[in-house]
Amino acid sequence: MDIATATTTSPALTAADRCDRCSAAARVRAFLPAGGELLFCQHHFNEHEARLVDLGATIEHDSDQLI
């Protein structure tokens, strides 16, 4: 499955960034083509990854960069 993975151009996720679905620590940021962004924990990203790809979202995995 191809995912557009961006080089981090936005601020790195911090421990204060929370998943939009469950409030766990955010590990992934998805930029939607129509504008806006969504933050996901790894669990919810895995659950919604296929739909994000279908929508053409750009994905940033910041799990290695958490502060």
Secondary structure as GFF3:
##gff-version 3
##sequence-region A 1 67
A	DSSP	beta_strand	4	5	.	.	.	ID=ss1
A	DSSP	beta_strand	28	31	.	.	.	ID=ss2
A	DSSP	beta_strand	37	40	.	.	.	ID=ss3
A	DSSP	alpha_helix	42	55	.	.	.	ID=ss4
A	DSSP	beta_strand	58	61	.	.	.	ID=ss5
A	DSSP	three_ten_helix	63	65	.	.	.	ID=ss6
###
